[in-house]
């Protein structure tokens, strides 16, 4: 699926495990001064899940016993015993450090016995290949994960066989993850997080989740506190490969009480299921392969379904947001109304601080284009800290660039220049190549009436 639905990389995923082409994947991105050194994030600061254990139990079961296509899985499958990971292909320089950080988190936060090794006998092989190589096999994916093979060259022959059918697995022993060697550092890292999470644990995605990478809106780029809890429960000693849904369901309350005792004292808030029609509409609107008019019609369909369902959560907000993105060029005032409405629904939904940061960028960009610097600064608020906590360098860089333009509009040029320069180190991680960083800087700079075509 096309993952560039914001100028700051708000992602729409395509993790579709299963038979034939149902492989867990991360959606593909359209790619279209002297740079300071690339910046990177330090110690992770995941936010612990705040929900009821009864809600988390339902989430666990729906994530673990169903594929994204809707097919039901009869058995829990996982690795048994220590898990080894190897890297092959042509990994970019940032891949190994990012993988090392991720494996450390999986050991310490999820309690999984996992380590990187050299050699050809690892349980999980991460092969770094070109984006073109990946898209020749799965045109809509930027990265994906497959069971029972270890090389991309083996995939075409095995893709329509029982060998790569996730529903046939009762225990995981060998899995391959294919990531791009020529994408931005953030794109590669995001692929590592999402695909390794699915190689280890649940294969489904749920749009109803606000705090998880197991969600096709791809708002979250790295594994969250919720995700680590799900993985810790997935590898709890009370469970084992081959268990049925009923068997797992019987043991989950005790597991969650042990791992997340505070969740026993939170009232459940059962969010209704997301209808397939809304998912299809969103994927048509924001995914590749559709004409502009088809995208707008699909976005309108998604909003109609959200309204008919009576939603007032992040899915309703996302429907407005998608429509705003797709009408921004043709009807900017209408698009702005959609962004404002999206922001209103996000603010009503707990746990959507990161979502609000994305919509704030759209609202601030509009304010800057109208010369309202103080309004833009107010809209940007503390979202920069949110982007940093959630380790989204592309979003962080864009918010900083927007802040710099807003400061220029208010006459604070020295402060603006300092922030703009600081943003470039994050942009190098978020957007990759220097030309992509400069293009993003030009895009944001052109918003200002002081510097745009008529400025």
Secondary structure, DSSP 8 states (H G I E B T S, - for coil): -----STT---------SSTT--EEEE---------------S-------S-HHHHHHHHHHHHSB-TTS-B-SS-----S-EEEEEEE---HHHHHHHHHHHHHHHHHS---EEE--SS--SEEEEEE-HHHHHHH-TTEEEEEEET---GGGHHHHTTSGGG-GGG-SS---EEEEEESSS-HHHHHHHHHHHHHHHHS-----TT-SS-SSSTT----S--HHHHHHHHHHT-TT--TT--HHHHHHHHHHHHHHH-GGGGGS---------HHHHHHHHHHHSTT--HHHHHHHHHHHHHHHHHTT--SHHHHHHHHHHHHHHTTT-HHHHHHHHHHHHHHHHHSTT-HHHHHHHHHHHHHHHHHTT-HHHHHHHHTTHHHHHHHTT-HHHHHHHHHHHHHHHHHTT-HHHHHHHHHHHHHHHHHHH-SHHHHHHHHHHHHTTSTTTSTT-
